[in-house]
Amino acid sequence: MPAESDGDPAARVAAGPHPVHNLWRLRRYLRPYAGQFAWLLLTALAGTGASIAVPLVVQRVVDGPVARRDPAGLLHLGALALLLGLAEAVLIFVRRWVQSSSAVGMEAALRADVYAHLQRLPASFHDRWQSGQLLSRITTDLSVIRRFLSFGLLFLVLNLLTYAVVVVLLIRLHPVLGLLVAASAVPLFLISRQFARHYHAASRRMQDQQGDVATLVEETAQGLRTMRAYGRGPQLAARFGGAARALHDTGVGKGRLLARTSALLDLVPNLTLAVVLVAGAAAVARGVFTIGELVAFVTLQLMLIWPVQSLGWIIANGQEAATAADRIQEVLDTPPRIVDAPAAVALERPAVRGRLRFERVSFAYPGTAAPVLREIDLTVDPGETLALVGATGCGKSTLLSLVPRLHDVTGGRITLDGHDVRELRLDSLRRLVGVAFEEPTLFSMSVRENLTLGRPDASEEDVAAALTLAQADFAYDLPWGLGTRVGEQGLTLSGGQRQRLALARAVLGRPALLVLDDPLSALDVQTEALVEAALKRVLRECTALLVVHRPSTIALADRVALLDGGRIVAVGRHSDLLASVPAYRALLSAEPPPSEGGRPTPTNGTPRPGGSGPATGATPDGRGLVRS
Ligand SMILES: Nc1ncnc2c1ncn2[C@@H]1O[C@H](COP(=O)(O)OP(=O)(O)OP(=O)(O)O)[C@@H](O)[C@H]1O
């Protein structure tokens, strides 16, 4: 079970103590628009008041000028009805005008906050959440909330008020029939409550399924080439079809539930109306009710049809908004675990020497029992380049990711010039550490923007120097030079080109510490030699930790550390390790792995059994027995 602190999407956190609890928590986003919402309510109430007044004017017309055949009186009351109609139209216009700006503003503020929060959440959160689920939250869910706050909530308040005012007027016109209409609220309430309960569950299911579908679409778009190459189109289409069908079925189920409820909600006021017509006509016949009063009563009662009919839609909208708020809060409630410590300090580049130490560092991914790294002791001296080698999946990339605090160590500490990296300000740490990952991600922006991602203040000269260093001058020859947009994930560039741009990004601004995950893996032999030569120059000026797979790249390093079973089992010069550590030799050549006796064991300073020669194991200070 994944760690709760990572906001596990699979757990799909239940709503708060009440279904609308999370929706209520979003009220602070309405605060800046309190004035506008007050106007909204005021104009809506005034508009409703004007429309309620019309039947009362009609009553006066029927019982007055019409009964007395008085054209002058008819003119006055007609003009009044016209004025009321005009006022209602103006008020509706004002309400819609105010409504659009406030709701859209609130949605934009909430979206900005969710996005900013996503940026602060640790890598472990993003490892676990499907991007489609995040996408659907930040688009569909926010729109649902906006629709409810701008329409649903307003009409709910308005309709309830209209219902109450009209019922009071009806009771005043005819107490018995008025109370009958009031009593019809009971079945309406029961139907609505039942509907809300079922609709909430269906909404949650549908919104999650929308996220699943978005994830599948995104995965397919990203992996289109692989999918085609393996001829997996039909299988993926079937998988997508299954998810889309589930979404369709839930949608149909929701639609049917709404249809059933709407029919019931429609039935109640119409039945009441039938009773009122019969009983009202009888009362007029008995002379206890005037025709004008009956017309006014029926017209007022007809005004209740729409509020009742729309109740189903409003409840559905409210439930969807409550579900959307639950899903948004699942993200917002996940604490950003990697943040600045209260007394975090910033280090300036010129003052940093670049001594990197791993002191008994252990790390386990959230929700996993076995640690990937165990008690790592390793020191990289200022200006030194240390290559990290080890079998695939042994934890090299994980170790690297701990340096810029993409993950935090779960045991021990990492220091830079003696400062625990957790006590450094994150922005300072990430300016000091240049990073290039195995998968060189480029964003849908210009080459220049991609390069200056972490250093927006970099000058043209800095950019040019970084490009030359990374042998990435080809960027100037792109159709619009550095202004060329490199498409989603830089798909328009080759793997080697992307890797060189990622390398240029890492070395831009000459960081104190370079952390490179197999930086030359996608390069052809010739380019590799050029980049290697350039890298050599960069590496002279900073401390570097490189994950290396190919023996040729190891030449860049002063020392090499061998990672095995989550521990550093040997540290030393390449030639010495090659001579004395069979596991190292086996790893770099196609040699079969060493036998049990020759297998390096965790050392913690103890020379590895079977090892001979100088470079046989990491000393407690992690510096190895051999120094160049
Ligand atoms: N986000 C994650 N959550 C859980 N386990 C993970 C995660 N990322 C990596 N692992 C596991 O941690 C171990 C080390 O992975 P890592 O990517 O650090 O290995 P590596 O040595 O860099 O591999 P390679 O040489 O293939 O790049 C692997 O067993 C991997 O399955």
The ligand as an ORCA input file, in Angstrom:
! r2SCAN-3c Opt
* xyz 0 1
  N       9.623      5.627     -8.388
  C       9.987      4.431     -7.962
  N       9.236      3.784     -7.064
  C       9.590      2.567     -6.612
  N      10.691      1.920     -7.003
  C      11.481      2.522     -7.907
  C      11.175      3.802     -8.439
  N      12.151      4.154     -9.302
  C      13.032      3.136     -9.314
  N      12.624      2.166     -8.490
  C      13.341      0.901     -8.216
  O      14.573      1.219     -7.619
  C      15.586      0.392     -8.099
  C      16.734      1.240     -8.607
  O      16.305      1.972     -9.735
  P      17.288      2.971    -10.480
  O      16.540      3.588    -11.600
  O      17.898      3.871     -9.483
  O      18.381      1.960    -11.016
  P      19.609      2.245    -11.998
  O      20.769      1.587    -11.378
  O      19.729      3.679    -12.308
  O      19.147      1.446    -13.283
  P      19.571      1.701    -14.800
  O      21.028      1.439    -14.887
  O      18.781      0.678    -15.535
  O      19.200      3.099    -15.150
  C      14.945     -0.488     -9.169
  O      14.687     -1.737     -8.587
  C      13.666      0.191     -9.511
  O      12.675     -0.729     -9.827
*
